[in-house]
Structures are given as C-alpha cells and as structure tokens.
Amino acid sequence: MDKVDRAIISYLQYDGRMPFTDIAAELDISEGAVRRRVKRLTETGALQIVGVVEPQLLGWDAAGMIGVTVQAGQSDAVAHQITQFPEVTYLFMASGGFDLFVEVYCRDMDHFVSFLNQKLQQVPGVQRTETFMILKMYKLSYRWGEAEPQRAGHRPRLDLEDLKSSS
C-alpha cells in the first residue's frame, strides 16, 4: 500500500460514496487509476466500503460490552463461535482481566438477556462473563488510521507532490 492508496482511503473514510472522479481530481490522477486501486484494495480485504447506521435508529436499543473469561487454550475456538452470532458487532482479544471483549447490539433487554444466557454463556470454553451496558454513546467513528481529523466543510488536505512521486 503506497501513499496514493492511503490518500484514497482517507477520502473514502469521510465519504464512502465520494465519486472516483472527485478523488482523482483531488489527487491529480486519472479516474481509472482510482477505480483500479479501490478494486484492488477491496479484493485484497484492505478496504471495505459499507453503509453504517445508528443501531438505535433501527430499534436496536440494548447495547453492551461483555468481558469474557475463557478456559485456558480455548480463546481462538471460543472467539470463532462468538463471531457467528448476528448480535455481535465487535470482538477482540485483550490482556488484563478478560480474555475477550464482545460488543453486542440487541433489540431490547429481553433479547439481550436471551443472547447472554442462551447463546454466549453456552459456548463451550466460556467460563465467566461480565456485562457493561452502554448507556449513552458519545462517539462512534470508523475514521482512524489514514483519516486526518476533518474541519467542518473541508476535505482532508494531502501533499500532492508526495503523491505524484508515489504513483
């Protein structure tokens, strides 16, 4: 991945529907070059372009982060099982008091309790869970890595001279 790929990603992190012609004009490269690079980045799995919705606006009102303690040597197997649950939006291994953290969105508290008791705690290797309900979301962003902080009404500024030497 070179500087041009990173610049394209930066623009798409702010607007996943930004026309390739606009990105090309900003970077002083051809629209075809942008299209080919985006295709390669998506085919290799380096980039996903998806629609992100606010779960609460769709009626998914019970959200939580669940710390999971796993039987020794079972983290990968347990994690693989947990990834299969549609309520799970984010799953990661961590150091510290828990082996895994699971972010979950459910329709309501009944759904959340059912998920916890009938799905998560039934996974072989799960020893203990501790639930942290999300009471209020202050920030949810997928703009990290390549994205520069954006000022209102401005697109990311990129050093075009550096990009030209990379293309």
Buried (B, 14 or more C-beta within 10 A) or exposed (E): BEBBBBBBBBBBBBEBEBEBEBBBEBBEBEBEBBBEBBEEBEEEEEBEEEEEEEBEEEEBBBBBBBBBBBEEEBBEBBBEBBEEBEBBEEBEBEEEEBBBBBBBBBBEEEBBEBBBEEBBBEBEBBEEBEBEEEEEEEEEEEEEEBBBEBEEEEBBEBEEEEBEEEB
